[in-house]
């Protein structure tokens, strides 16, 4: 890790720690809206040991990532929480995301599991866009596929069922 990356991680950790402290003090409602979405995601995950530890000791890590290993792969509990926060914002702001979310909830998928599904689709598209950008390729096709998947999620029960199985509702890795 270079100094710039470490510095950015320190700032992110400080922000997360401040939001966490506001949650613990019952003051999250006074935060800016974007921070309130992160606070909500934190509240929904505070019962998980690795999320709690990542937040409680964020100031002690000094910019080093907090990762756990699950099935041989590094995972970040705070990245998981950040994706939930991003999905919450998309549900509020992006009609296609809201429609897919509302359909999932209306058909029996819990709101939290729905956020996992939407987060999985979103992060998959983001990863593909990053790779396309790095190789100088156009990302428009990836964006169209993401939008197509959101529409399909809202109208195709078999596709919803498939994604519900693919992106689990549980947090076993973070307990």
N, CA, C and O of each residue as an XYZ file, in Angstrom:
700
protein
N       0.838     -1.183      0.000
C       0.000      0.000      0.000
C       0.881      1.243      0.000
O       1.836      1.347      0.769
N       0.541      2.181     -0.876
C       1.299      3.422     -0.877
C       0.709      4.413      0.132
O      -0.354      4.172      0.704
N       1.412      5.526      0.338
C       0.986      6.506      1.334
C      -0.374      7.115      0.999
O      -1.170      7.383      1.899
N      -0.645      7.334     -0.282
C      -1.915      7.928     -0.696
C      -3.081      6.988     -0.357
O      -4.103      7.429      0.169
N      -2.926      5.711     -0.656
C      -3.968      4.727     -0.356
C      -4.182      4.627      1.152
O      -5.320      4.584      1.618
N      -3.095      4.590      1.910
C      -3.198      4.526      3.360
C      -3.917      5.758      3.900
O      -4.764      5.649      4.786
N      -3.581      6.916      3.370
C      -4.241      8.150      3.801
C      -5.729      8.143      3.505
O      -6.532      8.568      4.335
N      -6.102      7.661      2.323
C      -7.521      7.576      1.974
C      -8.245      6.586      2.873
O      -9.363      6.844      3.320
N      -7.611      5.464      3.133
C      -8.227      4.478      4.027
C      -8.429      5.062      5.424
O      -9.452      4.812      6.061
N      -7.458      5.838      5.900
C      -7.595      6.463      7.215
C      -8.815      7.378      7.252
O      -9.571      7.375      8.223
N      -9.002      8.158      6.191
C     -10.151      9.068      6.135
C     -11.475      8.297      6.105
O     -12.429      8.667      6.790
N     -11.526      7.242      5.321
C     -12.739      6.412      5.260
C     -12.996      5.792      6.627
O     -14.129      5.800      7.109
N     -11.962      5.261      7.248
C     -12.113      4.664      8.576
C     -12.610      5.699      9.589
O     -13.464      5.397     10.422
N     -12.070      6.923      9.513
C     -12.498      7.979     10.434
C     -13.974      8.311     10.233
O     -14.713      8.476     11.204
N     -14.401      8.408      8.984
C     -15.806      8.692      8.692
C     -16.696      7.579      9.234
O     -17.704      7.849      9.886
N     -16.326      6.337      8.967
C     -17.115      5.209      9.453
C     -17.166      5.198     10.979
O     -18.214      4.920     11.563
N     -16.052      5.495     11.617
C     -16.004      5.522     13.085
C     -16.904      6.633     13.623
O     -17.604      6.425     14.613
N     -16.900      7.801     12.995
C     -17.756      8.903     13.440
C     -19.241      8.547     13.284
O     -20.048      8.839     14.167
N     -19.590      7.926     12.176
C     -20.977      7.506     11.968
C     -21.357      6.450     13.003
O     -22.448      6.490     13.572
N     -20.463      5.524     13.237
C     -20.686      4.480     14.245
C     -20.909      5.100     15.627
O     -21.813      4.692     16.355
N     -20.098      6.069     15.976
C     -20.247      6.741     17.274
C     -21.590      7.462     17.351
O     -22.228      7.468     18.404
N     -22.024      8.068     16.247
C     -23.334      8.727     16.215
C     -24.453      7.707     16.399
O     -25.440      7.978     17.082
N     -24.295      6.526     15.785
C     -25.285      5.457     15.951
C     -25.343      5.034     17.417
O     -26.426      4.933     17.995
N     -24.186      4.788     18.014
C     -24.151      4.349     19.414
C     -24.758      5.392     20.350
O     -25.374      5.045     21.358
N     -24.581      6.674     20.012
C     -25.086      7.756     20.866
C     -26.544      8.111     20.556
O     -27.127      8.985     21.197
N     -27.123      7.428     19.572
C     -28.506      7.718     19.205
C     -28.669      9.046     18.483
O     -29.727      9.671     18.558
N     -27.618      9.482     17.778
C     -27.629     10.786     17.113
C     -27.551     10.688     15.590
O     -27.251     11.681     14.926
N     -27.812      9.524     15.036
C     -27.693      9.337     13.588
C     -28.641     10.234     12.808
O     -28.329     10.619     11.681
N     -29.787     10.576     13.377
C     -30.764     11.414     12.672
C     -30.215     12.806     12.372
O     -30.717     13.481     11.473
N     -29.202     13.243     13.101
C     -28.601     14.557     12.875
C     -27.513     14.566     11.816
O     -26.956     15.621     11.513
N     -27.206     13.422     11.256
C     -26.163     13.327     10.230
C     -26.706     13.758      8.872
O     -27.920     13.753      8.667
N     -25.822     14.133      7.936
C     -26.266     14.379      6.553
C     -26.903     13.099      5.989
O     -26.602     11.995      6.445
N     -27.777     13.260      5.003
C     -28.564     12.130      4.513
C     -27.702     10.934      4.088
O     -28.004      9.799      4.456
N     -26.650     11.172      3.330
C     -25.785     10.064      2.881
C     -25.201      9.320      4.083
O     -25.104      8.093      4.073
N     -24.820     10.055      5.097
C     -24.286      9.431      6.305
C     -25.385      8.697      7.074
O     -25.112      7.695      7.736
N     -26.617      9.186      6.993
C     -27.736      8.479      7.618
C     -27.950      7.118      6.970
O     -28.268      6.146      7.656
N     -27.777      7.042      5.648
C     -27.908      5.754      4.963
C     -26.827      4.790      5.430
O     -27.094      3.606      5.635
N     -25.613      5.290      5.598
C     -24.532      4.452      6.127
C     -24.842      4.060      7.563
O     -24.597      2.921      7.961
N     -25.378      4.991      8.344
C     -25.736      4.687      9.735
C     -26.791      3.583      9.784
O     -26.713      2.681     10.618
N     -27.766      3.656      8.899
C     -28.795      2.622      8.854
C     -28.179      1.259      8.532
O     -28.516      0.253      9.157
N     -27.275      1.236      7.551
C     -26.603     -0.015      7.192
C     -25.762     -0.531      8.361
O     -25.717     -1.735      8.611
N     -25.107      0.366      9.065
C     -24.321     -0.031     10.237
C     -25.241     -0.626     11.303
O     -24.945     -1.683     11.861
N     -26.348      0.048     11.584
C     -27.282     -0.449     12.600
C     -27.767     -1.861     12.270
O     -27.918     -2.699     13.159
N     -28.006     -2.110     10.993
C     -28.506     -3.421     10.569
C     -27.454     -4.527     10.682
O     -27.783     -5.711     10.608
N     -26.193     -4.138     10.860
C     -25.108     -5.127     10.875
C     -24.286     -5.123     12.167
O     -23.332     -5.890     12.288
N     -24.638     -4.283     13.120
C     -23.819     -4.174     14.336
C     -23.785     -5.456     15.158
O     -22.868     -5.653     15.955
N     -24.758     -6.317     14.976
C     -24.776     -7.575     15.729
C     -23.733     -8.567     15.220
O     -23.490     -9.591     15.858
N     -23.123     -8.275     14.091
C     -22.122     -9.176     13.509
C     -20.739     -8.824     14.069
O     -20.308     -7.672     14.006
N     -20.067     -9.810     14.606
C     -18.799     -9.583     15.312
C     -17.769     -8.846     14.461
O     -17.130     -7.908     14.939
N     -17.601     -9.258     13.212
C     -16.558     -8.629     12.394
C     -16.911     -7.200     11.996
O     -16.016     -6.368     11.842
N     -18.178     -6.902     11.828
C     -18.587     -5.520     11.545
C     -18.351     -4.678     12.796
O     -17.785     -3.587     12.720
N     -18.784     -5.186     13.939
C     -18.565     -4.468     15.195
C     -17.076     -4.194     15.412
O     -16.689     -3.073     15.742
N     -16.249     -5.215     15.227
C     -14.810     -5.041     15.441
C     -14.207     -4.042     14.464
O     -13.371     -3.224     14.846
N     -14.631     -4.106     13.200
C     -14.103     -3.175     12.202
C     -14.411     -1.735     12.587
O     -13.583     -0.846     12.389
N     -15.599     -1.504     13.135
C     -16.004     -0.154     13.522
C     -15.406      0.256     14.867
O     -14.897      1.367     15.012
N     -15.467     -0.616     15.819
C     -14.996     -0.282     17.163
C     -13.506      0.055     17.173
O     -13.060      0.897     17.951
N     -12.743     -0.606     16.307
C     -11.290     -0.410     16.313
C     -10.780      0.274     15.045
O      -9.599      0.167     14.715
N     -11.663      0.976     14.335
C     -11.281      1.644     13.083
C     -10.146      2.633     13.295
O      -9.253      2.741     12.455
N     -10.171      3.351     14.402
C      -9.140      4.356     14.652
C      -7.789      3.739     14.994
O      -6.768      4.420     14.911
N      -7.763      2.486     15.371
C      -6.504      1.825     15.729
C      -5.807      1.167     14.542
O      -4.626      0.830     14.619
N      -6.540      0.987     13.449
C      -5.976      0.277     12.293
C      -5.034      1.151     11.462
O      -4.230      0.629     10.691
N      -5.125      2.448     11.610
C      -4.234      3.389     10.931
C      -4.193      3.184      9.422
O      -3.126      3.230      8.810
N      -5.351      2.959      8.832
C      -5.424      2.849      7.372
C      -5.184      1.469      6.803
O      -5.251      1.280      5.589
N      -4.905      0.496      7.662
C      -4.759     -0.865      7.141
C      -6.156     -1.476      7.002
O      -7.022     -1.237      7.844
N      -6.376     -2.250      5.959
C      -7.717     -2.814      5.754
C      -8.064     -3.851      6.812
O      -7.201     -4.575      7.307
N      -9.331     -3.902      7.140
C      -9.831     -4.945      8.035
C     -10.501     -5.973      7.143
O     -11.584     -5.740      6.607
N      -9.850     -7.101      6.993
C     -10.375     -8.162      6.140
C     -10.363     -9.473      6.906
O      -9.533     -9.705      7.785
N     -11.307    -10.314      6.545
C     -11.341    -11.670      7.070
C     -11.207    -12.607      5.878
O     -11.425    -12.198      4.738
N     -10.856    -13.837      6.128
C     -10.727    -14.810      5.050
C     -11.899    -15.772      5.113
O     -12.156    -16.403      6.138
N     -12.601    -15.869      3.998
C     -13.748    -16.764      3.881
C     -13.532    -17.631      2.650
O     -13.422    -17.128      1.532
N     -13.472    -18.928      2.866
C     -13.229    -19.879      1.784
C     -12.008    -19.475      0.959
O     -12.020    -19.540     -0.271
N     -10.967    -19.061      1.657
C      -9.703    -18.712      1.026
C      -9.663    -17.342      0.371
O      -8.650    -16.973     -0.223
N     -10.751    -16.580      0.469
C     -10.820    -15.270     -0.167
C     -10.905    -14.163      0.895
O     -11.638    -14.300      1.875
N     -10.162    -13.077      0.700
C     -10.297    -11.960      1.648
C     -11.638    -11.256      1.451
O     -12.079    -11.036      0.324
N     -12.275    -10.908      2.566
C     -13.546    -10.182      2.528
C     -13.479     -9.040      3.532
O     -12.879     -9.159      4.600
N     -14.110     -7.932      3.162
C     -14.159     -6.777      4.034
C     -15.574     -6.597      4.574
O     -16.496     -6.324      3.807
N     -15.756     -6.747      5.885
C     -17.086     -6.503      6.450
C     -17.578     -5.090      6.173
O     -18.773     -4.884      5.959
N     -16.683     -4.123      6.173
C     -17.109     -2.740      5.946
C     -17.433     -2.477      4.477
O     -18.243     -1.599      4.178
N     -16.826     -3.210      3.567
C     -17.233     -3.087      2.162
C     -18.668     -3.578      2.012
O     -19.455     -3.003      1.262
N     -18.998     -4.643      2.730
C     -20.362     -5.172      2.707
C     -21.346     -4.103      3.189
O     -22.382     -3.882      2.563
N     -21.024     -3.450      4.289
C     -21.896     -2.406      4.840
C     -21.978     -1.219      3.865
O     -23.049     -0.642      3.680
N     -20.863     -0.863      3.253
C     -20.855      0.254      2.300
C     -21.725     -0.054      1.074
O     -22.389      0.839      0.548
N     -21.724     -1.298      0.622
C     -22.577     -1.672     -0.512
C     -24.053     -1.547     -0.110
O     -24.873     -1.068     -0.893
N     -24.381     -1.975      1.097
C     -25.761     -1.797      1.570
C     -26.140     -0.311      1.532
O     -27.234      0.041      1.090
N     -25.248      0.543      1.989
C     -25.510      1.979      1.995
C     -25.723      2.505      0.571
O     -26.636      3.294      0.325
N     -24.881      2.066     -0.357
C     -25.005      2.488     -1.754
C     -26.324      2.016     -2.361
O     -26.973      2.758     -3.097
N     -26.714      0.790     -2.053
C     -27.979      0.253     -2.571
C     -29.152      1.035     -1.994
O     -30.110      1.327     -2.711
N     -29.092      1.375     -0.715
C     -30.160      2.175     -0.115
C     -30.320      3.496     -0.864
O     -31.441      3.938     -1.116
N     -29.207      4.122     -1.215
C     -29.259      5.376     -1.971
C     -29.845      5.146     -3.361
O     -30.640      5.956     -3.839
N     -29.460      4.054     -4.009
C     -30.001      3.758     -5.330
C     -31.505      3.497     -5.272
O     -32.240      3.929     -6.160
N     -31.958      2.812     -4.260
C     -33.392      2.546     -4.117
C     -34.152      3.871     -4.053
O     -35.233      4.005     -4.626
N     -33.580      4.836     -3.358
C     -34.202      6.159     -3.249
C     -34.146      6.947     -4.562
O     -35.085      7.672     -4.890
N     -33.053      6.808     -5.311
C     -32.767      7.727     -6.408
C     -32.923      7.161     -7.809
O     -33.077      7.929     -8.758
N     -32.889      5.841     -7.971
C     -32.875      5.246     -9.313
C     -34.164      4.429     -9.501
O     -34.336      3.387     -8.869
N     -35.058      4.900    -10.364
C     -36.346      4.213    -10.520
C     -36.236      2.730    -10.869
O     -37.022      1.932    -10.360
N     -35.291      2.338    -11.715
C     -35.143      0.919    -12.051
C     -34.762      0.089    -10.833
O     -35.257     -1.025    -10.657
N     -33.904      0.616    -10.012
C     -33.485     -0.090     -8.801
C     -34.663     -0.169     -7.833
O     -34.922     -1.220     -7.246
N     -35.370      0.939     -7.672
C     -36.528      0.950     -6.771
C     -37.586     -0.058     -7.229
O     -38.145     -0.784     -6.407
N     -37.863     -0.106     -8.540
C     -38.867     -1.044     -9.062
C     -38.460     -2.492     -8.800
O     -39.290     -3.306     -8.395
N     -37.197     -2.814     -9.028
C     -36.716     -4.176     -8.785
C     -36.813     -4.511     -7.300
O     -37.236     -5.608     -6.935
N     -36.425     -3.576     -6.451
C     -36.476     -3.782     -5.002
C     -37.914     -3.997     -4.541
O     -38.201     -4.935     -3.796
N     -38.800     -3.138     -4.981
C     -40.202     -3.240     -4.572
C     -40.823     -4.559     -5.030
O     -41.618     -5.155     -4.303
N     -40.468     -5.012     -6.218
C     -40.995     -6.289     -6.711
C     -40.475     -7.447     -5.860
O     -41.227     -8.361     -5.521
N     -39.201     -7.404     -5.521
C     -38.646     -8.472     -4.689
C     -39.357     -8.534     -3.346
O     -39.749     -9.609     -2.893
N     -39.522     -7.387     -2.716
C     -40.173     -7.347     -1.407
C     -41.633     -7.794     -1.522
O     -42.135     -8.519     -0.664
N     -42.303     -7.359     -2.579
C     -43.710     -7.727     -2.781
C     -43.892     -9.225     -3.035
O     -44.969     -9.774     -2.802
N     -42.842     -9.875     -3.508
C     -42.934    -11.307     -3.809
C     -42.263    -12.179     -2.753
O     -41.972    -13.347     -3.008
N     -42.014    -11.618     -1.565
C     -41.571    -12.429     -0.440
C     -40.095    -12.417     -0.106
O     -39.679    -13.094      0.835
N     -39.303    -11.682     -0.832
C     -37.880    -11.571     -0.505
C     -37.747    -10.461      0.532
O     -38.306     -9.379      0.355
N     -37.017    -10.718      1.606
C     -36.858     -9.684      2.636
C     -36.117     -8.483      2.052
O     -35.351     -8.606      1.095
N     -36.364     -7.327      2.650
C     -35.698     -6.110      2.186
C     -34.174     -6.265      2.249
O     -33.458     -5.843      1.340
N     -33.695     -6.872      3.329
C     -32.242     -7.036      3.481
C     -31.674     -7.964      2.399
O     -30.632     -7.677      1.810
N     -32.366     -9.068      2.148
C     -31.921     -9.987      1.099
C     -31.995     -9.284     -0.255
O     -31.110     -9.464     -1.091
N     -33.029     -8.496     -0.476
C     -33.140     -7.729     -1.718
C     -31.948     -6.799     -1.908
O     -31.449     -6.638     -3.022
N     -31.497     -6.190     -0.821
C     -30.308     -5.336     -0.911
C     -29.074     -6.154     -1.274
O     -28.211     -5.674     -2.009
N     -28.980     -7.379     -0.771
C     -27.860     -8.250     -1.154
C     -27.892     -8.527     -2.653
O     -26.863     -8.463     -3.326
N     -29.066     -8.832     -3.166
C     -29.201     -9.139     -4.593
C     -28.829     -7.921     -5.429
O     -28.033     -8.021     -6.363
N     -29.408     -6.774     -5.093
C     -29.097     -5.548     -5.837
C     -27.623     -5.162     -5.692
O     -26.999     -4.703     -6.648
N     -27.081     -5.350     -4.503
C     -25.665     -5.060     -4.290
C     -24.771     -5.964     -5.122
O     -23.754     -5.525     -5.659
N     -25.160     -7.244     -5.226
C     -24.386     -8.177     -6.052
C     -24.394     -7.767     -7.511
O     -23.352     -7.770     -8.167
N     -25.562     -7.414     -8.021
C     -25.648     -6.962     -9.424
C     -24.846     -5.683     -9.636
O     -24.123     -5.544    -10.623
N     -24.986     -4.753     -8.699
C     -24.293     -3.470     -8.808
C     -22.777     -3.654     -8.773
O     -22.062     -3.088     -9.600
N     -22.294     -4.435     -7.828
C     -20.840     -4.613     -7.715
C     -20.276     -5.382     -8.902
O     -19.163     -5.108     -9.349
N     -21.031     -6.332     -9.406
C     -20.606     -7.055    -10.611
C     -20.450     -6.078    -11.778
O     -19.461     -6.132    -12.509
N     -21.429     -5.185    -11.949
C     -21.355     -4.197    -13.029
C     -20.193     -3.226    -12.799
O     -19.491     -2.864    -13.743
N     -19.993     -2.808    -11.552
C     -18.890     -1.895    -11.246
C     -17.543     -2.542    -11.550
O     -16.654     -1.900    -12.108
N     -17.393     -3.812    -11.182
C     -16.146     -4.534    -11.446
C     -15.886     -4.626    -12.947
O     -14.770     -4.385    -13.408
N     -16.926     -4.977    -13.704
C     -16.784     -5.083    -15.153
C     -16.453     -3.730    -15.781
O     -15.656     -3.661    -16.717
N     -17.054     -2.663    -15.277
C     -16.754     -1.319    -15.788
C     -15.308     -0.926    -15.479
O     -14.630     -0.332    -16.318
N     -14.848     -1.254    -14.295
C     -13.458     -0.965    -13.927
C     -12.492     -1.691    -14.859
O     -11.527     -1.101    -15.345
N     -12.757     -2.969    -15.105
C     -11.888     -3.734    -16.001
C     -11.942     -3.178    -17.425
O     -10.913     -3.084    -18.094
N     -13.133     -2.813    -17.885
C     -13.271     -2.240    -19.232
C     -12.536     -0.913    -19.331
O     -11.861     -0.641    -20.324
N     -12.670     -0.091    -18.302
C     -11.972      1.198    -18.280
C     -10.462      1.016    -18.366
O      -9.777      1.712    -19.114
N      -9.963      0.072    -17.589
C      -8.513     -0.167    -17.562
C      -7.984     -0.662    -18.896
O      -6.826     -0.418    -19.235
N      -8.823     -1.355    -19.655
C      -8.372     -1.853    -20.959
C      -8.811     -0.941    -22.106
O      -8.641     -1.284    -23.276
N      -9.373      0.217    -21.768
C      -9.752      1.183    -22.788
C     -11.033      0.834    -23.532
O     -11.305      1.404    -24.588
N     -11.815     -0.083    -23.007
C     -13.062     -0.478    -23.656
C     -14.210      0.413    -23.200
O     -14.138      1.059    -22.155
N     -15.269      0.436    -24.002
C     -16.463      1.203    -23.685
C     -17.265      0.483    -22.600
O     -17.382     -0.743    -22.624
N     -17.807      1.226    -21.665
C     -18.579      0.635    -20.577
C     -20.092      0.677    -20.841
O     -20.873      0.165    -20.039
N     -20.498      1.274    -21.937
C     -21.931      1.417    -22.230
C     -22.650      0.065    -22.280
O     -23.768     -0.062    -21.781
N     -22.018     -0.927    -22.871
C     -22.629     -2.259    -22.970
C     -22.865     -2.839    -21.575
O     -23.893     -3.471    -21.331
N     -21.926     -2.628    -20.669
C     -22.048     -3.128    -19.304
C     -23.197     -2.418    -18.593
O     -23.980     -3.047    -17.881
N     -23.291     -1.117    -18.789
C     -24.378     -0.338    -18.185
C     -25.732     -0.799    -18.706
O     -26.678     -0.942    -17.931
N     -25.833     -1.030    -19.996
C     -27.097     -1.525    -20.578
C     -27.452     -2.900    -20.023
O     -28.622     -3.172    -19.752
N     -26.454     -3.773    -19.852
C     -26.712     -5.108    -19.303
C     -27.192     -5.001    -17.850
O     -28.093     -5.731    -17.438
N     -26.598     -4.103    -17.087
C     -27.019     -3.880    -15.699
C     -28.479     -3.414    -15.664
O     -29.275     -3.921    -14.874
N     -28.819     -2.466    -16.504
C     -30.195     -1.970    -16.569
C     -31.150     -3.080    -17.021
O     -32.260     -3.197    -16.502
N     -30.721     -3.880    -17.972
C     -31.533     -5.011    -18.427
C     -31.776     -5.988    -17.277
O     -32.894     -6.472    -17.102
N     -30.739     -6.279    -16.496
C     -30.868     -7.198    -15.369
C     -31.817     -6.650    -14.307
O     -32.561     -7.411    -13.688
N     -31.795     -5.340    -14.094
C     -32.724     -4.734    -13.135
C     -34.167     -4.884    -13.620
O     -35.053     -5.235    -12.841
N     -34.396     -4.619    -14.897
C     -35.744     -4.767    -15.459
C     -36.204     -6.224    -15.374
O     -37.352     -6.510    -15.031
N     -35.286     -7.135    -15.692
C     -35.615     -8.560    -15.643
C     -35.932     -8.996    -14.217
O     -36.832     -9.805    -13.995
N     -35.204     -8.468    -13.270
C     -35.444     -8.773    -11.861
C     -36.849     -8.346    -11.442
O     -37.493     -9.013    -10.632
N     -37.315     -7.239    -11.993
C     -38.636     -6.722    -11.642
C     -39.772     -7.494    -12.307
O     -40.897     -7.485    -11.806
N     -39.499     -8.160    -13.424
C     -40.609     -8.785    -14.153
C     -40.546    -10.303    -14.277
O     -41.540    -10.920    -14.658
N     -39.420    -10.919    -13.970
C     -39.238    -12.344    -14.228
C     -39.045    -13.101    -12.911
O     -37.987    -13.011    -12.289
N     -40.061    -13.839    -12.494
C     -40.007    -14.529    -11.202
C     -38.913    -15.591    -11.160
O     -38.295    -15.790    -10.114
N     -38.661    -16.274    -12.269
C     -37.604    -17.301    -12.295
C     -36.234    -16.653    -12.100
O     -35.381    -17.201    -11.402
N     -36.025    -15.503    -12.709
C     -34.759    -14.781    -12.568
C     -34.588    -14.297    -11.122
O     -33.498    -14.390    -10.559
N     -35.675    -13.779    -10.524
C     -35.619    -13.359     -9.116
C     -35.237    -14.529     -8.221
O     -34.400    -14.397     -7.328
N     -35.860    -15.674     -8.472
C     -35.572    -16.857     -7.659
C     -34.114    -17.283     -7.819
O     -33.450    -17.637     -6.844
N     -33.629    -17.245     -9.047
C     -32.236    -17.612     -9.314
C     -31.279    -16.688     -8.549
O     -30.349    -17.157     -7.892
N     -31.517    -15.363     -8.640
C     -30.637    -14.416     -7.955
C     -30.770    -14.511     -6.441
O     -29.796    -14.319     -5.714
N     -31.984    -14.810     -5.963
C     -32.170    -14.964     -4.511
C     -31.309    -16.108     -3.988
O     -30.799    -16.042     -2.869
N     -31.147    -17.154     -4.791
C     -30.286    -18.264     -4.397
C     -28.814    -17.960     -4.569
O     -27.975    -18.459     -3.818
N     -28.503    -17.142     -5.555
C     -27.108    -16.807     -5.852
C     -26.527    -15.842     -4.821
O     -25.383    -15.996     -4.395
N     -27.318    -14.852     -4.426
C     -26.874    -13.847     -3.451
C     -27.636    -14.096     -2.163
O     -28.799    -13.712     -2.039
N     -26.991    -14.730     -1.214
C     -27.665    -15.169     -0.007
C     -28.107    -14.046      0.907
O     -27.658    -12.905      0.797
N     -28.991    -14.402      1.803
C     -29.520    -13.444      2.782
C     -28.695    -13.457      4.069
O     -28.802    -12.536      4.878
N     -27.895    -14.464      4.261
C     -27.195    -14.662      5.523
C     -25.883    -13.894      5.576
O     -25.379    -13.411      4.562
N     -25.348    -13.795      6.781
C     -24.070    -13.103      7.036
C     -23.099    -14.015      7.771
O     -22.278    -13.534      8.553
N     -23.174    -15.293      7.541
C     -22.366    -16.251      8.299
C     -20.883    -15.880      8.305
O     -20.195    -16.091      9.304
N     -20.392    -15.332      7.202
C     -18.963    -15.004      7.117
C     -18.543    -13.937      8.111
O     -17.380    -13.884      8.512
N     -19.486    -13.082      8.515
C     -19.144    -11.940      9.367
C     -19.470    -12.160     10.835
O     -19.302    -11.251     11.648
N     -19.935    -13.357     11.187
C     -20.328    -13.612     12.573
C     -19.161    -14.104     13.406
O     -19.322    -14.367     14.598
